[in-house]
Amino acid sequence: MYKCLSVSRLLYKLLVALLIIFLFAIFFIAKTMIFTVSARKSDEKPVPLPVIMYHSVCEKPPSTYTITPKQLQCDLAWLKNNGYTSVSARQLIDYTQGMGELPEKAVFITFDDGFYNNLSLALPLLDKYDMCAVVSIVGRYTDDYAPADPHADNYSYLTWNDITKLTASGRIEIGSHTYDMHSNKDERQGCAKLPSESVEKYTEIFSADIGLLKTELIRNCGIAPAIFAYPFGVISRESLPVLRDSGILITLTCREKINLITRNPDCLYGISRYNRSGLFTTEEYMENLTKNMA
């Protein structure tokens, strides 16, 4: 006896077969595209990135960590005249995550410690030369020192309201320079781990410090930092997991060399910077900054 095959059942089996073939085709195409894009990105040459580390900009006599507004203006004019384009932290993060491009001659500008003159004197010059920068603040300076003696170009620190004005300019991103670890007290160098300290204890202390600044920035300015500048450039390998967990995507050191930026986000941990000492002319400093760009 012969059984008749239902037409509807036959159509059902045919549709299932076609669906399986379609899914396999989509998977193969997607895998091929991912491989092609990955191969293209892996063939891209690293982008050389010089990074400038400024501190205070005021009319005091120039020193290792202080420059005059005229010196800053000369620096920015030199960069502009020599074809450099400043890039933001967001651009760097996006680039390493496979989005966007970087200019052929990129430069990353940073300011440490959170001086009020970064707003009053540096920002107008950045605006004039169409450049952007990162300002990394010390939370305790903003909480305690800034309100006690605000808005003096030569020595004051940024208030929370000042920081909000900086970010509202569209030219400044705010980084973390710790809440209260910018010191060498109790034998600790900056935010480094003490030799006698357990990893667990260090993690607890460091997490609390950077967590407090992050909370203060969110509460007072509505922003969370993605950039961290190591105080004095002192690095502990135990710090990186804590910073990653806190949402930090870029760490800034005081090593002086050119950075090579790739499509790998890990290349943004340990960014090297050249301190801008006011004891050198613009030409002398820029020659040192760019001498290894080739």
C-alpha positions in Angstrom: 0.0 0.0 0.0 1.3 3.4 -0.9 1.1 6.5 1.3 0.3 9.9 -0.3 2.7 12.7 0.8 0.7 15.7 1.9 1.5 18.8 -0.2 1.5 21.0 2.8 4.0 18.8 4.6 6.2 18.8 1.5 6.1 22.6 1.4 6.9 22.8 5.1 10.0 20.6 4.7 11.0 22.7 1.7 10.7 26.0 3.6 12.7 24.6 6.5 15.4 23.5 4.2 15.5 26.9 2.5 15.6 28.6 5.9 18.6 26.6 7.0 20.4 27.4 3.7 19.6 31.1 4.1 20.9 31.1 7.7 24.1 29.4 6.7 24.5 31.9 3.8 24.0 34.9 6.2 26.5 33.4 8.7 29.1 32.8 5.9 28.7 36.3 4.5 28.9 37.9 8.0 32.0 35.9 8.8 33.6 36.9 5.6 32.8 40.6 6.1 34.2 40.5 9.7 37.3 38.8 8.4 37.7 41.3 5.6 37.3 44.3 7.9 39.6 42.8 10.5 42.2 42.1 7.9 41.9 45.7 6.5 42.3 47.1 10.0 45.2 44.9 10.8 46.9 46.3 7.7 46.5 49.9 8.8 49.6 51.5 9.9 49.7 52.7 13.6 49.0 56.5 13.9 51.9 58.3 15.6 50.6 60.5 18.4 52.6 63.1 20.3 51.0 64.2 23.6 51.6 67.5 25.3 51.4 67.7 29.1 50.7 71.2 30.4 50.0 72.3 33.9 49.6 75.9 34.9 49.3 78.7 32.4 49.7 82.2 34.0 51.9 85.3 34.2 54.2 84.0 36.8 57.9 83.4 35.8 58.1 80.3 33.6 59.2 77.1 35.4 59.2 73.3 34.9 55.4 73.2 35.4 54.4 76.7 34.5 54.2 78.5 31.2 52.9 81.9 30.2 49.9 82.6 28.0 52.2 83.9 25.4 54.1 80.6 25.4 50.9 78.6 25.1 49.8 80.9 22.2 53.1 80.3 20.4 52.8 76.5 21.0 49.3 76.4 19.5 50.3 78.6 16.6 53.3 76.4 15.9 51.1 73.3 15.8 48.5 74.9 13.6 51.2 76.3 11.2 52.8 72.9 11.0 49.7 71.1 10.0 48.8 69.4 13.3 45.2 68.8 14.4 44.3 68.3 18.0 42.2 65.2 18.7 39.9 64.5 21.6 39.9 61.5 24.0 36.6 60.5 22.5 38.1 60.4 19.0 40.9 58.2 20.2 38.6 55.9 22.0 36.3 55.6 18.9 39.2 55.0 16.6 40.6 52.1 18.7 37.1 50.6 18.7 36.9 50.6 15.0 35.0 53.9 14.4 36.2 56.9 12.5 39.6 58.0 11.5 42.4 60.1 12.9 44.1 63.0 11.1 47.4 62.4 9.4 49.2 64.7 11.9 47.4 64.4 15.2 48.3 65.8 18.6 46.7 65.2 22.0 46.8 68.1 24.4 46.4 67.6 28.2 46.5 69.7 31.3 47.1 68.3 34.8 46.0 69.3 38.3 42.9 71.4 37.4 44.2 75.0 37.7 41.6 77.8 37.2 43.8 79.3 34.5 43.0 76.4 32.3 39.6 78.0 32.0 40.4 81.7 32.2 43.6 81.8 30.1 44.0 78.5 28.2 40.5 77.9 26.9 40.3 81.2 25.0 43.5 80.3 23.2 42.3 76.8 22.4 39.2 78.4 21.0 41.2 80.8 18.9 43.3 78.0 17.3 40.3 75.6 17.1 41.9 73.0 19.4 40.7 70.7 22.1 42.2 69.3 25.3 41.8 67.1 28.4 42.0 68.7 31.9 42.6 66.1 34.6 41.5 67.4 38.0 42.3 66.5 41.6 39.0 66.1 43.5 40.2 67.4 46.8 41.7 70.6 45.2 38.2 71.3 43.7 36.4 70.5 46.9 38.6 72.2 49.4 41.1 74.7 47.8 39.0 76.1 45.0 36.0 77.5 47.1 38.4 78.9 49.7 40.3 81.1 47.3 38.6 81.0 43.9 39.4 82.6 40.5 42.9 83.9 40.8 44.8 83.1 37.6 48.2 82.5 39.4 47.2 79.9 41.9 43.5 79.0 42.1 42.0 75.6 41.2 38.8 74.9 39.3 35.4 74.9 41.1 32.7 72.4 40.1 31.0 75.3 38.3 34.2 76.1 36.4 34.5 72.5 35.4 30.9 72.6 34.0 31.8 75.7 32.0 34.9 73.9 30.6 32.8 70.9 29.4 30.1 73.2 28.0 32.7 74.8 25.8 32.8 71.6 23.7 36.6 71.8 23.7 37.5 70.2 27.0 37.1 66.7 28.4 37.6 66.1 32.1 40.0 63.4 33.4 40.6 62.0 36.8 43.9 62.8 38.6 42.7 61.0 41.7 40.5 62.5 44.5 43.2 62.8 47.1 46.3 60.8 46.0 48.2 63.5 44.4 50.9 63.5 47.1 53.7 61.5 48.6 52.3 61.3 52.1 52.6 58.2 54.2 55.5 56.9 52.0 53.0 56.3 49.1 54.0 57.8 45.8 50.9 59.1 44.2 48.4 56.3 43.7 51.1 53.5 43.7 50.8 50.4 45.8 52.9 50.3 49.0 55.5 47.4 49.0 54.0 46.2 52.3 50.4 46.5 51.1 48.3 43.5 50.0 46.7 43.7 46.6 43.3 43.5 48.3 44.0 46.4 50.6 45.4 48.5 47.8 42.4 47.8 45.6 40.1 48.8 48.4 41.9 52.2 49.0 42.4 53.0 45.3 38.9 52.1 44.3 37.5 54.3 47.1 39.6 57.3 46.0 38.8 57.2 42.2 35.2 56.2 43.0 34.8 59.3 45.1 36.0 61.6 42.4 33.8 59.9 39.8 30.8 60.3 42.1 31.6 64.0 42.7 31.9 64.6 38.9 28.6 62.9 38.2 26.8 64.7 41.0 28.2 68.2 40.3 28.8 68.2 36.6 26.9 65.2 35.2 29.9 63.6 33.7 32.0 60.4 34.4 35.7 60.4 33.6 37.0 58.1 30.9 40.6 59.4 31.3 43.0 58.9 34.2 46.3 60.7 34.7 48.8 59.0 37.1 50.0 61.5 39.7 53.8 62.1 39.2 53.5 59.4 36.5 54.0 56.6 39.1 52.3 53.4 37.9 51.4 50.3 39.8 50.3 47.2 37.7 47.7 46.6 40.3 46.0 49.9 39.4 44.9 48.9 35.9 42.1 46.4 36.8 40.7 49.0 39.2 40.7 51.7 36.5 39.2 49.4 33.9 36.4 48.5 36.4 35.8 52.2 37.0 35.2 52.9 33.3 38.6 54.4 32.5 39.6 53.9 28.9 42.7 56.0 28.7 45.6 56.3 31.2 48.2 59.0 31.0 51.8 58.7 32.1 54.8 60.9 32.3 57.0 58.8 30.0 58.3 60.8 27.1 58.0 59.1 23.8 55.7 59.0 20.8 52.6 56.8 21.0 51.4 54.5 18.3 47.7 54.3 18.1 46.1 51.2 16.6 42.6 49.8 16.4 43.3 47.9 19.6 41.7 49.7 22.7 44.5 48.4 24.9 47.0 50.8 23.2 45.3 53.7 25.1 46.5 52.4 28.5 49.8 53.9 29.3 49.9 56.9 27.0 53.2 58.7 27.1 53.4 62.5 27.3 56.1 65.2 27.0 56.0 67.7 29.9 55.8 71.3 28.6 58.4 73.1 30.7 58.3 76.9 30.5 62.1 76.9 30.6 62.2 76.1 26.8 61.1 78.1 23.8 58.3 76.8 21.6 60.8 75.8 18.9 63.0 73.9 21.4 60.0 72.0 22.9 58.4 71.2 19.6 61.6 69.9 18.2 61.9 67.5 21.1 58.2 66.5 20.9 58.3 65.7 17.2 61.9 64.4 16.6 60.8 60.7 16.6 57.7 61.2 14.4 59.3 59.7 11.3 
